[in-house]
Amino acid sequence: MIHKVAIQGIKGSFHHKVAQDFFSEDVEVVACRNFQDVVNSLLSGESTDAVMAIENSIAGSIIPNYALIDHHNLNIEGEHYLPISQNLMALPGQSLDAIKEVWSHPMALLQCKDFFKDKSEIRLVEDDDTAGAAKRIADGKILNVAAIASATAAKIYGLEVLAENMQTIKDNATRFFILNNNGRTDTDVPDKASVKFLTDHKRGSLAAVLNVMSDCKLNLTKIQSLPVIETPWVYSFFVDVTFKNYEDFDKAKKLLAIMTAEFKVLGEYKNRK
């Protein structure tokens, strides 16, 4: 099958790198301005698959993306963990002392906040995309402005790296979901799944669900709550579980479909952690 993959950002972005790692080095990508555009590309048939960041080991979950996956009934076909190395780059020949502004995605700026603690003269400007910021500096030949992006972006757009591996916590990784809307998975024998459920709004409901997961030998690796917009103070839960035998997960699915107010499987795939 030929894959055409929607990514947030452009070539040189971390999403581009994940698409290459998951599919192939020469995978065709559709550059999208934001995550909603990524979803629209997939739903319209312009793309066969999509890459979407879902959480970072430093900054935490990207909560709106859970809502996008759920609302549009997307299928999680796989996951990918990417070590993140953030680099400061500018037009060749400039020094760090000459930089007055730094452009990058809010997540990248957050990951590098300690680097700028003693550099109050530098203005941090949020941008839609790390690689996009690098490209605009290169295309416009903009002096005194730097971008935070990948080393690949610096190479693609001809920028000079002023500081390498500048993120606050060096062991920094982002988890990405690989998505489609046709139910395809990356393995014939899944050992991980992402599910969503709503419990009754009464004491012990969530504990009962978690007990069923434990009794069915599921290992809960992630739980994230989101408010149900239409119903104040009611929350849905997004949970990742791993399992050794698919039969255990299948049993849990049947039980949870009965005991929860709503139950939905978002994807079954290979555990890459």
N, C-alpha and C positions, 0 to 999 in steps of 0.2 A: 504493500500500500504506500502511496506517495503522501507524505504528510506536509501540510501547509499550516504553520503554527503561529497563532496570534500571540504577541508579546507586548507587555507594557514597556514603552521606550523604543529605542532604535538599536541598530547593530553596535556592539560594544557594551551594551547594558548587561546587568547580571541575568536578566530574563533571557537575553539572547544566548548567554553562556549555558544556561540550563537547557534550553531547547537543543543546543548542540550536543550537550552531554547525554541527554535522554534519547534523542532521535539519531542525529548524525552531525558531523562537522559541517556538512554542506546543506543542512536543512533549510528549506525556504521559510522565511518568516514574514509576518504581516506586522509592521510597526504600528502601535496604537498609542494614543496620547494618554489614556487613563484606563483603569480597569473596567469601567463600563463599556468603553469602546472595544476592549478585548472580548467581553461577553457578546457584544453586538456582532462582532466579526464571526464568532463561532455560531451564533444563532442564525445568521443570515446565510451561512454556508460558504462565506468567503474563506474561512479557515476550517481545517479538519480537527484541529486540536488547539489548546491554549495553555500557556504557562502563567501561573498566578502565585505570587508570594503570599504566604499565609501566616508565618510567624518568624521572628528573629530572636536569637538567643540573648540579645541585649535589650532590645526595645519591646519584645513581647508580641502578642497577637495583632494581626491586622484585621480588626473586628469587622469593618464593612465588607471585606471579601467573603466572610462566612455568609453574610446576608445575601450577597450577589449569587453565590453558588446555590443557596437554598431557594431564593425567589425564582431563579430561572431554571430550576431543576437540572442543573448540570451534574455530570457524572465525573467523579474523581477516578481517573484511570491509573494514576500512579503518583509517587512522591519523589522528590529529589532534595538532598541536603547539599548546599553549596557553601564552602568556607568563603567568608567575605574579607577581602583585603581592600581597604579604602586608601586612595592615593590622591594627593593634591597635585594638580597639574595646571600649567599655564603656557602661553606662547613661549617658544624657545628664547633664551637669553635673559629672562626675567629672574629676579631673586625674590625670596619670600618677603623681604622688607618692602618690596615695591607693590605688594598685593593690598588692595583696598577693599575688595569684595570677594566673597566665595559663594559660588552658586552650586546647589545640589538638591537632591531629593530630601525632604524633611527627615526621613529615616536615616540617611547617610549623615546629615548634619548632627542628628542626635547621637549617632554612634561615635562621632568624632569630637564631642563637645569639650572634652578635657584638653585637646590639642590647642583650643582657642582660648583657654582660661586666661592666659597672660598676653593675649593679643586683642585687646579691646578696640584697637584702631581698625580691625577688620570687621566689616559688616557681613553677616551671614544671611543669604537670600535663598528662600525656598524655591525650588524648581520642580517641574513635573518629572524629570528624569535625569539620572546621573550622566549617562552618555550624551543625552541631548544638550545638557549644559556645556559639556566639553566640545561638542560639535559647533555650537553657536559661537563660542569663544574663538575657535579655529576659523570658522567661515567668515566671521566679522573682523578677524585680526584685532581682537579687543585686548588692549593693554591694561595692566593693573587689576585684572580680574582672573581668578582661578576657579577651577571646578574640582569637586571631589567625585572620583569615578574609579573604574577599574583600570589596571595597567593596560588591558586590551584596548580600552577606549583611547588612552593616550597614544598608543601605537597607531590605531586606525586613523585618528584625526591629527596626528603630527604635533602633539603637545609634549612639553618637557615635564617630567615628574619632579616636583620640588620636595615632596615628603612621601615616603613609602609606608604602607602598613600603619596608618595613623589612627586607626580606631582605638578607642579607649581600652577595650578588652580585646586582647589579641586573639583569643580563641572565640571568634565571632562567626556564626553561621546562620544562614537563612534557610528555612524549609519552604519548598515550593510544591504546589499541587499541579499535576498535569491533568487537564480537563478535556472532556468531549461531551457531546449530547446524543451519543448513540449507544452508550452502555458498554463500550469496549474496555477491557482491562489489560494491564501489562503482564499478566501471568495467568496460567491455567489453574494454579493452586494458590489462591490468596491466603495470606496469613495476617492481614491487617485490614481494618475497616474504619470508616468514618460514618457516624450515625447522628441523627438529630431526634430529640424527643421532647415532648411536653408532659409534665406530670400534673396530676390533680393538685389543686391549690389547698393542700391540707398537710398537716404535720406527718412526717415520716415517708412521704411519697418518694422523694429523691433517694432516701436511704434504701427503700425497698427495691428500686431499680438497680442501684449499685450492688445490692446483695445478690440479685439475680445474675448480674454479670460475673460476680465472684463465684457463685455456685456453678456457673457454666464454664468456669476455667478461663475467663477472659481477663486479660491484663489491661487495665485502664491506663493509657499513657498520656492522655490529654483530656481536659474538660474545660469548656468555655461556655459561659452563659451570655445570652442576648435577650434584651427586653422584647416582648411581643408588642409591637407598636400599637395595635388596635385595642389592646387590653392592658391598661396601666397596672404595674406591679406584678405582672405575670411574666415568667421567663422561659425561654426555650434553652435547651442544653445541647451543645455540640460536643461529641465525645469520640475519641480515637481509642480503639482497642486492638490488641494483638492476640493471637491464639495459635496453638500448635495444630489443632485439628479443626477443619472447617465445620465438622458436624457439631462441635460445641457452639460455634457462632450461629449456626443455623437454628439450633435449639433456642438460643437466647433471643434471636429475632422473633421467633414465634411467640415466646412468652412476653416479650416487651411490647409486641403489637397489641396484645390483649390488655396489659396492665397500665399502659400509658394513654394519655389523652390524644397523643399523636406520635407516630413513630415513622422514621424515614431513613433508609440507607442511602448515604451520599456517595459511597464508593467502596469497592472491595479490591484490594491491590496487594502488591508485594511490599513487605516491610523493608525499607532501605536504611534504617538507622543502624 
